[in-house]
Every structure is written in C-alpha cells, then in structure tokens.
Amino acid sequence: MKKLLIINAVGLAEELISDKTPNLKHYYDQHKQYLKPPCPAVTCTSQATLMTGKTPQEHGIVANGWYFRDLAQVWLWRQTNQLIEGEKFWDKIKKQQPDFKTAKMFWWYNMYSTAELSATPRPIYRSDGSKYPGSYTYPATLNDELEKEIGQFPLFDFWGPMTSIKSTQWIADASIQVMNKENPNLCLVYLPHLDYNLQRVGPNHPSIITDMMELDKVIGDLRNCAEKNDYEVIVLSEYGIMEVDNPVHINRALRENGFIQVRMEVGEEHFDAGASRAFAVADHQLAHVYVQNKKDIPKVVKVLERLAGIDEIFVGDERDKVQLNHPRSGEIVCLAKKNSWFTYYYWLNDALAPDYARCVDIHKKPGYDPVELFMIPGGKPKAAWTVLKKKLGFRYLLDVIPLDANLVKGSHGVMTEKECQGPLLISSVALENKEQTLPMEDFSAIVENYFL
C-alpha cells in the first residue's frame, strides 16, 4: 500500500525558498503549486479546510476561535476533533482500505480524533496555578514512549517570547519515531517554526533566512526518514505572512461607543462578553463582530466604517461572499487591509488591563495576541526569578509580555499581494491536479485519489 508524509510548514512561501534551503528546494524542483487559502487564512480554518475539502461555512471552523453563545464565553484554540463539521480524508480512505493507518502529529483538532496515532500540545495545569509542559497522545502510552526517547515536549519553545527551533525539532523527531516504529500509511506533521519571526519581524527581514535554514535542516531529517521508509512527501503551508504596520483596536472603538461592558475585579477591567451589546473576536486580519440585538447592527457598522484599517465589512448573508455565513460567525465579519491587523485590546487605560494581558495566556484572552511573542525590557531576569519561585513552590505570575501592538511586523488572514507570498504546495510526487493555483478545498480529494 502507498505511504504519504504531509508536512505542514507554517508560513512557507515560494519567495522564501533558495539554494540555502536544499531540502525544500529538492521538493520545489519536482512539483510546485500555489494554494488558495480559505477566509480567514489562519491555522485552524486552513487545516480544517485541508482535512475535509469543505469551506469554513460548511465545516464550521470560522477562525482560531469564536464566541460560544450558549456559554457566553470567547474560546480560542480548542482541540477536540468533534468541532469540525465534516468527514476527514483519512476516514474516507479507511472505508475502502480498512487497514489504513493515520498518524496525526500536532495538526490541530487532534484530541479524540479518528487517527490511529496522534499527538498534540497539552499543558498540565496544577491547582496552585502553575503550568507544566505536556502533550496529549493517542494511545496514551505514546506520550511516555516519546518522552523516553526524545524527552519532554518543549512547550515554552512552542509559543511565547522564548519560541525556538526546539519545538519544531521535537515534533519532527517524534514523527520520525512514529514512522519508524508504527509505519502508518499517512503521517501528518505540523512544523510551526517559521510562524514566530515572520510575525515578529516580517517576511522581508534578513534574519528570516536563518529561520529558513533551521527549518530546512529539520525537513531534511524527515526527508531521510521518508526515503528510508518509502514515503512520498508533500510539503505545504496554511497561509502566507505579509508586512504590517497598523494595529486596529477594534474593541476599543466599540467600547468608546458604549457597546462593550467590563467588570472591575481586583482593580482590573475584565471583559464581560455576555453583558456586551457588541464586541469583536480579533484573529489576525479577521474579526468576527458579535451583536446581541440586530437593531444595533447599523450603529455598529457605522463605528466600524470609521476605522481606517478595515478593508471590507460583511453583514448577515453578505458573509456568503467569504464563505463565513455560519452560526458560529459574528453577525458582522471584518477583514483588515493588507498592512493592518486586529488587536483584542478592549481597555482604554493600560493600568486597568487584566493580569493575563501581560502573560502568555492563549485561553483567557478574548482574541489572538501576537504580542505574546515579545518580552518587556528586563523580561529575561524577571522570568528567571519567576521560574525560581515556581521551583521553590511559591505562587507566581509570569507577566513579561508588553502591551505595545506596534511591535508586530507580520500578520495573515487575508489574501497576500502576490501568489509567491502566499501558501504553497511542493512535493516529491506529481499530483493529478495540474492547475497552477489549487483551492485548499481540493486538497482532500487529491490525497484520497493518491491512495484510492
């Protein structure tokens, strides 16, 4: 039976490949297609589209998170497979090939998946407020086996100001272990490394070549394993990252116009979604604006139209134009201009910001926060002292994240200026679809055709 390794190299674009990345160039020289991402071009939406062949309007992953109306809470980065409304391509293959085995290594929505083998980041939260590195695997014994062979998953290198190649290398090493031992027919591998500095410094910064070389070395390890075990290889990306210089404080505008409610708790302003008439869940270059009373929609639109960084506004059924007319979407969908991105900030005075604003806390923040990739001046000594307090058993708060959205130099979510800046598919095997640009919805069928 055929075997296939699919490597998701986040943020990879054609213009980043060069002679200094020989492993990527090896696949680029054999087969290349541009990918047309869904709207928004963000991790969870793109991956769900790749896995199901459906649009966001059909599979329901309308962003990296959304407002759960029945709970009156904003939740990002959920991990349960059941949130995707659609059959995955490996399930379709398995219907015709019952012995088909899939390994899903750090792709999203990976908890309680139908894949025979899976691993995903899953921090351990203790009752004293401390957080420890960890991963969730199926079967559960897989985590113990991986830790025995390659050590504990380096969570703090996976996201935050300390991100590095270590987490990407660990995921690749874990995938190699699985391919060598379990020999799955299909192995999906997520490599996040490029995402970090592309957002910190932008795609045109000279330091990005170093990140590309580091990523290429990891892909070389996977290439050697694939060739040894007779896997064909597809390398793809979810989106391209563009230079940005304009953070759009969409929730501050809504707050100033009386739509957002906060609660004062221990001297901090905490967002109250259920009590707010309208608010935005900001996710890179897209914002879902939730409006409790439809009568308020025209007033909200007037506020949004005055924000210079917003490019397009879609209301109600107009969301069909971007395939986001889904119950999970906001009543209004906003897309940023190519040089702009949306912050989640809702406070008007930094002194009143909630404690989590200055921490790496992706689950408490009611929107995506790329400023978590930065650290305040003097942050490293402060972080070291905090880690020491943690080891000594004291309570601690690792509040080293700045509140300066102008630090961010790269973002994604809308279509890039040029195809060579956008998501890419390169491969060791020529695929049946010969179009120069492949809609991400068509990728699922390509994988099914390869095996069937």
C-alpha beads as a LAMMPS data file, in Angstrom:
LAMMPS data file: protein, C-alpha beads

452 atoms
451 bonds

1 atom types
1 bond types

-500.0 500.0 xlo xhi
-500.0 500.0 ylo yhi
-500.0 500.0 zlo zhi

Masses

1 110.0

Atoms # bond

1 1 1 0.000 0.000 0.000
2 1 1 1.176 3.538 -0.758
3 1 1 2.530 5.791 2.006
4 1 1 2.493 9.561 2.255
5 1 1 4.086 12.120 4.577
6 1 1 2.378 15.528 4.618
7 1 1 4.490 18.253 6.236
8 1 1 2.704 21.459 7.209
9 1 1 5.477 24.083 7.280
10 1 1 3.568 27.067 8.612
11 1 1 4.176 30.335 6.777
12 1 1 6.228 28.785 3.957
13 1 1 6.069 30.784 0.723
14 1 1 7.818 30.423 -2.612
15 1 1 9.846 33.602 -2.171
16 1 1 11.470 32.149 0.969
17 1 1 12.940 29.085 -0.789
18 1 1 16.524 29.385 -2.057
19 1 1 19.760 27.468 -2.551
20 1 1 20.285 27.841 1.206
21 1 1 17.305 25.545 1.780
22 1 1 18.346 22.460 -0.249
23 1 1 15.733 20.078 1.169
24 1 1 12.844 22.395 0.433
25 1 1 14.315 23.143 -2.987
26 1 1 14.511 19.378 -3.624
27 1 1 10.720 19.159 -3.433
28 1 1 10.137 22.560 -5.046
29 1 1 12.076 21.494 -8.152
30 1 1 9.915 18.369 -8.553
31 1 1 6.404 19.749 -8.169
32 1 1 5.015 23.167 -7.213
33 1 1 1.519 24.612 -6.887
34 1 1 0.233 27.717 -5.176
35 1 1 -2.573 27.216 -2.684
36 1 1 -5.613 29.445 -2.380
37 1 1 -6.452 29.557 1.336
38 1 1 -9.907 29.968 2.853
39 1 1 -11.043 33.124 4.580
40 1 1 -9.658 33.613 7.106
41 1 1 -6.233 32.215 6.225
42 1 1 -5.426 31.146 9.780
43 1 1 -4.271 27.872 11.309
44 1 1 -7.488 26.191 12.440
45 1 1 -9.576 27.289 9.447
46 1 1 -6.941 26.305 6.885
47 1 1 -6.283 22.926 8.479
48 1 1 -9.990 22.091 8.709
49 1 1 -10.355 23.002 5.030
50 1 1 -7.380 20.829 4.063
51 1 1 -8.691 17.868 6.076
52 1 1 -12.326 17.949 4.927
53 1 1 -12.383 19.560 1.494
54 1 1 -15.102 21.878 2.777
55 1 1 -15.334 25.638 3.172
56 1 1 -15.460 27.314 6.611
57 1 1 -19.167 27.881 6.050
58 1 1 -19.542 24.087 5.791
59 1 1 -17.039 22.735 8.352
60 1 1 -17.712 25.455 10.938
61 1 1 -14.139 26.398 11.841
62 1 1 -14.676 30.081 11.195
63 1 1 -11.413 31.199 12.864
64 1 1 -8.959 30.003 15.511
65 1 1 -11.785 30.593 17.972
66 1 1 -15.165 32.213 18.314
67 1 1 -17.891 33.298 20.753
68 1 1 -19.718 30.310 22.196
69 1 1 -23.113 31.930 22.548
70 1 1 -24.586 29.238 24.777
71 1 1 -21.748 29.708 27.285
72 1 1 -21.337 33.489 26.809
73 1 1 -17.585 32.908 26.514
74 1 1 -14.918 33.505 23.888
75 1 1 -12.740 30.442 23.432
76 1 1 -9.749 30.103 21.148
77 1 1 -7.518 27.122 20.435
78 1 1 -9.968 24.355 21.388
79 1 1 -8.600 20.937 20.496
80 1 1 -11.471 18.468 20.176
81 1 1 -11.836 16.863 16.762
82 1 1 -15.636 16.948 17.086
83 1 1 -15.721 20.708 16.496
84 1 1 -15.023 20.107 12.790
85 1 1 -18.297 19.521 10.937
86 1 1 -17.124 17.240 8.154
87 1 1 -15.526 13.904 7.348
88 1 1 -11.723 13.856 7.200
89 1 1 -9.959 12.458 4.152
90 1 1 -8.372 9.569 6.056
91 1 1 -11.820 8.418 7.191
92 1 1 -12.975 8.269 3.570
93 1 1 -9.877 6.263 2.607
94 1 1 -10.341 3.893 5.533
95 1 1 -13.836 2.972 4.317
96 1 1 -12.235 1.362 1.269
97 1 1 -8.980 0.293 2.921
98 1 1 -9.878 -0.939 6.444
99 1 1 -6.226 -1.468 7.430
100 1 1 -5.308 2.127 6.575
101 1 1 -3.392 3.757 9.442
102 1 1 -3.021 7.504 10.067
103 1 1 -0.624 9.345 12.377
104 1 1 -1.603 12.953 13.097
105 1 1 1.338 14.733 14.703
106 1 1 0.443 18.152 16.121
107 1 1 -2.070 19.149 13.473
108 1 1 -4.933 20.946 15.205
109 1 1 -8.244 19.445 16.447
110 1 1 -6.258 16.390 17.414
111 1 1 -7.952 15.272 20.622
112 1 1 -10.369 12.351 20.222
113 1 1 -9.504 12.185 16.552
114 1 1 -10.211 9.160 14.379
115 1 1 -6.498 8.891 13.557
116 1 1 -4.913 5.702 14.910
117 1 1 -1.978 7.686 16.309
118 1 1 -1.964 11.311 17.400
119 1 1 -0.104 13.876 19.473
120 1 1 -0.929 17.485 20.309
121 1 1 0.345 20.113 22.791
122 1 1 -1.489 19.904 26.110
123 1 1 -0.044 21.821 29.078
124 1 1 -0.522 20.438 32.570
125 1 1 -2.321 22.952 34.808
126 1 1 -1.928 22.377 38.533
127 1 1 -4.351 23.588 41.209
128 1 1 -1.755 26.055 42.530
129 1 1 -1.873 27.918 39.208
130 1 1 1.382 26.530 37.822
131 1 1 1.741 25.284 34.245
132 1 1 3.972 22.439 33.089
133 1 1 4.913 21.183 29.613
134 1 1 2.966 18.242 28.288
135 1 1 1.376 16.662 25.246
136 1 1 -1.791 14.661 24.746
137 1 1 -1.391 11.498 22.724
138 1 1 -3.416 8.589 21.471
139 1 1 -2.797 5.992 22.571
140 1 1 -1.896 7.481 25.957
141 1 1 1.207 5.297 26.156
142 1 1 2.639 7.062 23.100
143 1 1 3.493 10.116 25.216
144 1 1 5.538 8.002 27.621
145 1 1 7.342 6.320 24.734
146 1 1 8.198 9.650 23.099
147 1 1 9.395 11.231 26.346
148 1 1 11.611 8.212 26.984
149 1 1 13.214 8.530 23.549
150 1 1 13.416 12.292 22.956
151 1 1 12.495 13.975 26.242
152 1 1 9.560 16.121 27.304
153 1 1 7.795 18.282 24.725
154 1 1 9.362 21.791 24.990
155 1 1 6.110 23.716 25.453
156 1 1 7.726 27.067 26.196
157 1 1 9.627 26.879 22.897
158 1 1 6.330 26.218 21.075
159 1 1 4.696 29.607 21.756
160 1 1 5.653 32.790 23.540
161 1 1 8.730 35.034 23.696
162 1 1 11.074 32.036 24.124
163 1 1 9.990 30.234 20.945
164 1 1 12.758 28.465 19.058
165 1 1 13.509 25.620 16.651
166 1 1 13.434 23.197 19.625
167 1 1 9.682 22.594 19.478
168 1 1 9.706 22.044 15.710
169 1 1 12.668 19.667 16.064
170 1 1 10.853 17.746 18.814
171 1 1 7.725 17.327 16.673
172 1 1 9.839 16.101 13.752
173 1 1 11.765 13.687 15.983
174 1 1 8.509 12.371 17.443
175 1 1 7.112 11.889 13.936
176 1 1 10.245 10.027 12.867
177 1 1 9.861 7.736 15.878
178 1 1 6.264 7.025 14.891
179 1 1 7.081 6.407 11.222
180 1 1 9.963 4.092 12.045
181 1 1 8.061 2.088 14.648
182 1 1 4.409 2.200 13.569
183 1 1 4.775 2.567 9.784
184 1 1 1.493 4.467 9.221
185 1 1 0.206 4.834 5.676
186 1 1 -0.359 8.548 6.216
187 1 1 1.628 10.813 8.525
188 1 1 0.609 14.458 9.048
189 1 1 3.337 16.596 10.637
190 1 1 2.989 20.216 11.828
191 1 1 6.158 22.343 11.889
192 1 1 5.472 25.812 13.393
193 1 1 8.952 27.341 13.356
194 1 1 8.615 29.946 10.584
195 1 1 5.481 31.419 12.132
196 1 1 7.333 33.066 15.007
197 1 1 9.796 35.501 13.463
198 1 1 7.606 36.087 10.426
199 1 1 5.173 37.719 12.845
200 1 1 7.869 39.353 14.964
201 1 1 9.950 40.969 12.237
202 1 1 8.012 40.441 8.998
203 1 1 8.836 38.320 5.921
204 1 1 11.403 40.733 4.461
205 1 1 13.703 40.888 7.475
206 1 1 17.196 39.477 6.759
207 1 1 17.040 37.194 9.838
208 1 1 14.313 35.071 8.210
209 1 1 16.933 33.228 6.134
210 1 1 18.323 31.811 9.396
211 1 1 14.867 30.516 10.319
212 1 1 14.526 29.017 6.856
213 1 1 17.850 27.228 7.187
214 1 1 16.871 25.869 10.606
215 1 1 13.546 24.647 9.239
216 1 1 15.223 23.127 6.189
217 1 1 17.513 21.058 8.393
218 1 1 14.502 19.630 10.245
219 1 1 12.791 18.867 6.946
220 1 1 15.986 17.125 5.910
221 1 1 15.618 14.784 8.892
222 1 1 12.049 13.997 7.831
223 1 1 13.150 13.564 4.211
224 1 1 15.754 10.975 5.216
225 1 1 13.160 9.072 7.234
226 1 1 10.656 9.237 4.374
227 1 1 13.139 7.919 1.821
228 1 1 14.234 5.155 4.169
229 1 1 10.634 4.041 4.732
230 1 1 9.321 4.557 1.163
231 1 1 7.089 7.568 1.797
232 1 1 6.236 10.114 -0.839
233 1 1 6.315 13.660 0.578
234 1 1 4.088 16.713 0.302
235 1 1 5.195 19.958 1.955
236 1 1 2.559 22.662 2.226
237 1 1 1.702 25.782 4.187
238 1 1 -1.529 27.196 5.605
239 1 1 -1.043 30.860 4.729
240 1 1 1.476 33.495 3.724
241 1 1 2.531 36.293 6.061
242 1 1 2.626 39.939 4.986
243 1 1 4.333 43.015 6.384
244 1 1 2.041 45.005 8.706
245 1 1 2.453 48.363 10.431
246 1 1 -1.073 49.236 11.573
247 1 1 -2.757 47.525 14.554
248 1 1 -6.510 48.150 14.535
249 1 1 -8.011 48.437 18.033
250 1 1 -11.493 47.388 17.023
251 1 1 -12.772 46.642 20.538
252 1 1 -11.563 49.963 21.872
253 1 1 -13.668 51.679 19.206
254 1 1 -16.699 49.601 20.201
255 1 1 -16.056 50.332 23.875
256 1 1 -15.794 54.071 23.291
257 1 1 -19.213 53.892 21.627
258 1 1 -20.839 52.088 24.555
259 1 1 -21.103 48.568 23.129
260 1 1 -18.638 46.715 25.398
261 1 1 -19.136 46.063 29.104
262 1 1 -16.366 45.270 31.585
263 1 1 -16.330 44.215 35.234
264 1 1 -13.929 45.668 37.772
265 1 1 -12.186 42.798 39.551
266 1 1 -9.235 43.393 41.911
267 1 1 -8.593 46.738 40.264
268 1 1 -8.605 45.353 36.717
269 1 1 -11.099 45.610 33.870
270 1 1 -12.292 42.167 32.817
271 1 1 -14.211 41.703 29.591
272 1 1 -17.865 40.661 30.026
273 1 1 -18.977 39.132 26.732
274 1 1 -22.475 38.152 27.856
275 1 1 -23.262 41.701 29.003
276 1 1 -21.788 43.434 25.952
277 1 1 -24.089 44.655 23.184
278 1 1 -21.378 44.147 20.567
279 1 1 -17.730 43.098 20.564
280 1 1 -15.114 41.648 18.217
281 1 1 -13.209 38.384 18.446
282 1 1 -9.985 39.517 16.783
283 1 1 -7.965 36.888 14.924
284 1 1 -5.018 38.250 12.957
285 1 1 -6.536 40.058 9.949
286 1 1 -10.119 38.949 10.556
287 1 1 -12.595 39.996 13.214
288 1 1 -15.936 38.382 13.986
289 1 1 -18.187 41.066 15.457
290 1 1 -20.981 39.625 17.611
291 1 1 -24.062 41.814 18.072
292 1 1 -26.696 40.778 20.621
293 1 1 -29.562 42.829 19.223
294 1 1 -29.934 43.005 15.438
295 1 1 -31.282 46.544 15.792
296 1 1 -27.768 47.592 16.845
297 1 1 -26.123 46.283 13.663
298 1 1 -26.393 49.531 11.632
299 1 1 -24.924 51.511 14.559
300 1 1 -22.067 49.044 14.917
301 1 1 -21.351 49.169 11.176
302 1 1 -21.063 52.976 11.358
303 1 1 -18.416 52.625 14.091
304 1 1 -16.500 50.055 12.043
305 1 1 -16.628 52.116 8.869
306 1 1 -14.712 54.876 10.635
307 1 1 -11.739 52.582 11.392
308 1 1 -9.060 53.224 8.788
309 1 1 -7.516 49.727 8.910
310 1 1 -10.693 47.855 7.921
311 1 1 -10.879 46.920 4.246
312 1 1 -14.202 45.059 3.945
313 1 1 -17.298 44.586 6.113
314 1 1 -19.795 41.767 5.566
315 1 1 -23.160 41.785 7.338
316 1 1 -25.601 38.856 7.607
317 1 1 -25.993 36.997 4.316
318 1 1 -23.207 39.083 2.810
319 1 1 -20.916 36.689 4.706
320 1 1 -21.635 34.177 1.909
321 1 1 -19.140 36.145 -0.190
322 1 1 -16.316 34.939 2.083
323 1 1 -17.869 31.562 2.939
324 1 1 -18.452 32.557 6.567
325 1 1 -22.246 32.552 6.794
326 1 1 -22.255 30.116 9.712
327 1 1 -23.932 30.230 13.161
328 1 1 -20.505 30.424 14.829
329 1 1 -19.578 33.568 12.893
330 1 1 -20.211 37.050 14.146
331 1 1 -23.201 38.910 12.787
332 1 1 -20.582 41.094 11.115
333 1 1 -17.288 39.920 9.606
334 1 1 -14.451 42.409 9.101
335 1 1 -11.304 41.962 7.032
336 1 1 -8.281 44.165 7.605
337 1 1 -6.278 45.958 4.967
338 1 1 -3.117 44.109 3.943
339 1 1 -0.875 46.253 6.142
340 1 1 -3.184 46.005 9.165
341 1 1 -4.297 43.511 11.809
342 1 1 -6.831 43.427 14.648
343 1 1 -5.909 43.549 18.329
344 1 1 -8.196 42.147 21.009
345 1 1 -7.470 45.078 23.373
346 1 1 -10.658 46.427 24.949
347 1 1 -9.291 48.536 27.858
348 1 1 -8.647 52.249 27.409
349 1 1 -6.014 52.562 30.139
350 1 1 -3.114 50.102 30.362
351 1 1 -3.112 50.485 34.148
352 1 1 -6.509 48.753 34.180
353 1 1 -5.587 45.887 31.836
354 1 1 -6.286 42.395 33.224
355 1 1 -3.339 40.406 34.562
356 1 1 -3.481 37.919 31.685
357 1 1 -2.814 40.741 29.183
358 1 1 0.838 40.758 30.282
359 1 1 1.136 36.955 30.262
360 1 1 1.255 34.188 27.688
361 1 1 -2.330 33.057 28.174
362 1 1 -3.955 31.967 24.925
363 1 1 -7.069 30.578 26.606
364 1 1 -8.108 33.570 28.729
365 1 1 -7.641 36.295 26.147
366 1 1 -10.829 37.008 24.134
367 1 1 -8.827 37.191 20.902
368 1 1 -5.495 36.313 19.356
369 1 1 -2.447 38.148 20.734
370 1 1 0.777 38.042 18.660
371 1 1 2.415 40.416 21.161
372 1 1 2.948 37.260 23.245
373 1 1 5.969 36.700 21.008
374 1 1 7.721 39.672 22.637
375 1 1 9.120 40.393 26.104
376 1 1 9.319 43.606 28.110
377 1 1 12.774 45.195 28.677
378 1 1 14.398 43.309 31.550
379 1 1 11.980 40.470 30.974
380 1 1 14.553 37.674 30.978
381 1 1 15.864 38.290 34.537
382 1 1 12.280 38.710 35.724
383 1 1 11.301 35.456 34.022
384 1 1 14.278 33.655 35.580
385 1 1 13.293 34.894 39.046
386 1 1 9.694 33.800 38.432
387 1 1 10.814 30.322 37.355
388 1 1 12.898 30.074 40.537
389 1 1 9.838 30.962 42.624
390 1 1 7.926 28.265 40.749
391 1 1 10.585 25.654 41.552
392 1 1 10.514 26.694 45.212
393 1 1 6.771 26.111 45.308
394 1 1 5.634 29.745 45.514
395 1 1 2.769 31.211 43.529
396 1 1 3.966 33.269 40.591
397 1 1 2.826 35.437 37.694
398 1 1 4.975 35.431 34.579
399 1 1 3.891 38.911 33.473
400 1 1 6.616 39.744 30.951
401 1 1 4.521 40.478 27.838
402 1 1 4.373 44.138 26.681
403 1 1 1.168 45.918 25.705
404 1 1 2.595 47.512 22.549
405 1 1 0.826 46.199 19.439
406 1 1 3.159 48.229 17.216
407 1 1 5.878 45.639 17.860
408 1 1 4.189 43.159 15.493
409 1 1 5.560 43.339 11.935
410 1 1 3.863 40.370 10.211
411 1 1 0.317 39.032 10.022
412 1 1 -2.019 36.901 7.903
413 1 1 -5.672 36.134 7.312
414 1 1 -6.428 37.871 4.008
415 1 1 -5.029 37.126 0.559
416 1 1 -1.403 38.107 0.023
417 1 1 -0.400 40.718 -2.560
418 1 1 1.229 38.093 -4.801
419 1 1 0.849 34.304 -5.083
420 1 1 4.581 33.848 -4.418
421 1 1 3.976 35.356 -0.942
422 1 1 1.088 33.024 -0.157
423 1 1 0.709 29.370 0.832
424 1 1 2.495 26.794 -1.269
425 1 1 2.449 23.073 -2.052
426 1 1 5.632 21.283 -3.121
427 1 1 6.004 17.547 -3.474
428 1 1 8.096 14.520 -4.389
429 1 1 5.187 13.243 -6.477
430 1 1 3.334 14.972 -9.305
431 1 1 -0.292 15.384 -8.277
432 1 1 -3.228 14.827 -10.622
433 1 1 -4.469 18.407 -10.343
434 1 1 -2.419 20.428 -12.818
435 1 1 -3.813 23.880 -12.041
436 1 1 -1.168 26.419 -11.071
437 1 1 -3.280 27.528 -8.095
438 1 1 -5.084 24.905 -6.058
439 1 1 -8.011 25.846 -3.784
440 1 1 -7.403 24.307 -0.362
441 1 1 -10.812 22.637 -0.581
442 1 1 -9.433 20.469 -3.415
443 1 1 -6.516 19.104 -1.409
444 1 1 -8.594 16.465 0.381
445 1 1 -9.648 14.887 -2.914
446 1 1 -6.034 14.846 -4.126
447 1 1 -4.955 12.813 -1.092
448 1 1 -7.917 10.447 -1.494
449 1 1 -7.098 9.938 -5.197
450 1 1 -3.449 9.278 -4.363
451 1 1 -4.382 6.351 -2.124
452 1 1 -7.505 5.095 -3.854

Bonds

1 1 1 2
2 1 2 3
3 1 3 4
4 1 4 5
5 1 5 6
6 1 6 7
7 1 7 8
8 1 8 9
9 1 9 10
10 1 10 11
11 1 11 12
12 1 12 13
13 1 13 14
14 1 14 15
15 1 15 16
16 1 16 17
17 1 17 18
18 1 18 19
19 1 19 20
20 1 20 21
21 1 21 22
22 1 22 23
23 1 23 24
24 1 24 25
25 1 25 26
26 1 26 27
27 1 27 28
28 1 28 29
29 1 29 30
30 1 30 31
31 1 31 32
32 1 32 33
33 1 33 34
34 1 34 35
35 1 35 36
36 1 36 37
37 1 37 38
38 1 38 39
39 1 39 40
40 1 40 41
41 1 41 42
42 1 42 43
43 1 43 44
44 1 44 45
45 1 45 46
46 1 46 47
47 1 47 48
48 1 48 49
49 1 49 50
50 1 50 51
51 1 51 52
52 1 52 53
53 1 53 54
54 1 54 55
55 1 55 56
56 1 56 57
57 1 57 58
58 1 58 59
59 1 59 60
60 1 60 61
61 1 61 62
62 1 62 63
63 1 63 64
64 1 64 65
65 1 65 66
66 1 66 67
67 1 67 68
68 1 68 69
69 1 69 70
70 1 70 71
71 1 71 72
72 1 72 73
73 1 73 74
74 1 74 75
75 1 75 76
76 1 76 77
77 1 77 78
78 1 78 79
79 1 79 80
80 1 80 81
81 1 81 82
82 1 82 83
83 1 83 84
84 1 84 85
85 1 85 86
86 1 86 87
87 1 87 88
88 1 88 89
89 1 89 90
90 1 90 91
91 1 91 92
92 1 92 93
93 1 93 94
94 1 94 95
95 1 95 96
96 1 96 97
97 1 97 98
98 1 98 99
99 1 99 100
100 1 100 101
101 1 101 102
102 1 102 103
103 1 103 104
104 1 104 105
105 1 105 106
106 1 106 107
107 1 107 108
108 1 108 109
109 1 109 110
110 1 110 111
111 1 111 112
112 1 112 113
113 1 113 114
114 1 114 115
115 1 115 116
116 1 116 117
117 1 117 118
118 1 118 119
119 1 119 120
120 1 120 121
121 1 121 122
122 1 122 123
123 1 123 124
124 1 124 125
125 1 125 126
126 1 126 127
127 1 127 128
128 1 128 129
129 1 129 130
130 1 130 131
131 1 131 132
132 1 132 133
133 1 133 134
134 1 134 135
135 1 135 136
136 1 136 137
137 1 137 138
138 1 138 139
139 1 139 140
140 1 140 141
141 1 141 142
142 1 142 143
143 1 143 144
144 1 144 145
145 1 145 146
146 1 146 147
147 1 147 148
148 1 148 149
149 1 149 150
150 1 150 151
151 1 151 152
152 1 152 153
153 1 153 154
154 1 154 155
155 1 155 156
156 1 156 157
157 1 157 158
158 1 158 159
159 1 159 160
160 1 160 161
161 1 161 162
162 1 162 163
163 1 163 164
164 1 164 165
165 1 165 166
166 1 166 167
167 1 167 168
168 1 168 169
169 1 169 170
170 1 170 171
171 1 171 172
172 1 172 173
173 1 173 174
174 1 174 175
175 1 175 176
176 1 176 177
177 1 177 178
178 1 178 179
179 1 179 180
180 1 180 181
181 1 181 182
182 1 182 183
183 1 183 184
184 1 184 185
185 1 185 186
186 1 186 187
187 1 187 188
188 1 188 189
189 1 189 190
190 1 190 191
191 1 191 192
192 1 192 193
193 1 193 194
194 1 194 195
195 1 195 196
196 1 196 197
197 1 197 198
198 1 198 199
199 1 199 200
200 1 200 201
201 1 201 202
202 1 202 203
203 1 203 204
204 1 204 205
205 1 205 206
206 1 206 207
207 1 207 208
208 1 208 209
209 1 209 210
210 1 210 211
211 1 211 212
212 1 212 213
213 1 213 214
214 1 214 215
215 1 215 216
216 1 216 217
217 1 217 218
218 1 218 219
219 1 219 220
220 1 220 221
221 1 221 222
222 1 222 223
223 1 223 224
224 1 224 225
225 1 225 226
226 1 226 227
227 1 227 228
228 1 228 229
229 1 229 230
230 1 230 231
231 1 231 232
232 1 232 233
233 1 233 234
234 1 234 235
235 1 235 236
236 1 236 237
237 1 237 238
238 1 238 239
239 1 239 240
240 1 240 241
241 1 241 242
242 1 242 243
243 1 243 244
244 1 244 245
245 1 245 246
246 1 246 247
247 1 247 248
248 1 248 249
249 1 249 250
250 1 250 251
251 1 251 252
252 1 252 253
253 1 253 254
254 1 254 255
255 1 255 256
256 1 256 257
257 1 257 258
258 1 258 259
259 1 259 260
260 1 260 261
261 1 261 262
262 1 262 263
263 1 263 264
264 1 264 265
265 1 265 266
266 1 266 267
267 1 267 268
268 1 268 269
269 1 269 270
270 1 270 271
271 1 271 272
272 1 272 273
273 1 273 274
274 1 274 275
275 1 275 276
276 1 276 277
277 1 277 278
278 1 278 279
279 1 279 280
280 1 280 281
281 1 281 282
282 1 282 283
283 1 283 284
284 1 284 285
285 1 285 286
286 1 286 287
287 1 287 288
288 1 288 289
289 1 289 290
290 1 290 291
291 1 291 292
292 1 292 293
293 1 293 294
294 1 294 295
295 1 295 296
296 1 296 297
297 1 297 298
298 1 298 299
299 1 299 300
300 1 300 301
301 1 301 302
302 1 302 303
303 1 303 304
304 1 304 305
305 1 305 306
306 1 306 307
307 1 307 308
308 1 308 309
309 1 309 310
310 1 310 311
311 1 311 312
312 1 312 313
313 1 313 314
314 1 314 315
315 1 315 316
316 1 316 317
317 1 317 318
318 1 318 319
319 1 319 320
320 1 320 321
321 1 321 322
322 1 322 323
323 1 323 324
324 1 324 325
325 1 325 326
326 1 326 327
327 1 327 328
328 1 328 329
329 1 329 330
330 1 330 331
331 1 331 332
332 1 332 333
333 1 333 334
334 1 334 335
335 1 335 336
336 1 336 337
337 1 337 338
338 1 338 339
339 1 339 340
340 1 340 341
341 1 341 342
342 1 342 343
343 1 343 344
344 1 344 345
345 1 345 346
346 1 346 347
347 1 347 348
348 1 348 349
349 1 349 350
350 1 350 351
351 1 351 352
352 1 352 353
353 1 353 354
354 1 354 355
355 1 355 356
356 1 356 357
357 1 357 358
358 1 358 359
359 1 359 360
360 1 360 361
361 1 361 362
362 1 362 363
363 1 363 364
364 1 364 365
365 1 365 366
366 1 366 367
367 1 367 368
368 1 368 369
369 1 369 370
370 1 370 371
371 1 371 372
372 1 372 373
373 1 373 374
374 1 374 375
375 1 375 376
376 1 376 377
377 1 377 378
378 1 378 379
379 1 379 380
380 1 380 381
381 1 381 382
382 1 382 383
383 1 383 384
384 1 384 385
385 1 385 386
386 1 386 387
387 1 387 388
388 1 388 389
389 1 389 390
390 1 390 391
391 1 391 392
392 1 392 393
393 1 393 394
394 1 394 395
395 1 395 396
396 1 396 397
397 1 397 398
398 1 398 399
399 1 399 400
400 1 400 401
401 1 401 402
402 1 402 403
403 1 403 404
404 1 404 405
405 1 405 406
406 1 406 407
407 1 407 408
408 1 408 409
409 1 409 410
410 1 410 411
411 1 411 412
412 1 412 413
413 1 413 414
414 1 414 415
415 1 415 416
416 1 416 417
417 1 417 418
418 1 418 419
419 1 419 420
420 1 420 421
421 1 421 422
422 1 422 423
423 1 423 424
424 1 424 425
425 1 425 426
426 1 426 427
427 1 427 428
428 1 428 429
429 1 429 430
430 1 430 431
431 1 431 432
432 1 432 433
433 1 433 434
434 1 434 435
435 1 435 436
436 1 436 437
437 1 437 438
438 1 438 439
439 1 439 440
440 1 440 441
441 1 441 442
442 1 442 443
443 1 443 444
444 1 444 445
445 1 445 446
446 1 446 447
447 1 447 448
448 1 448 449
449 1 449 450
450 1 450 451
451 1 451 452
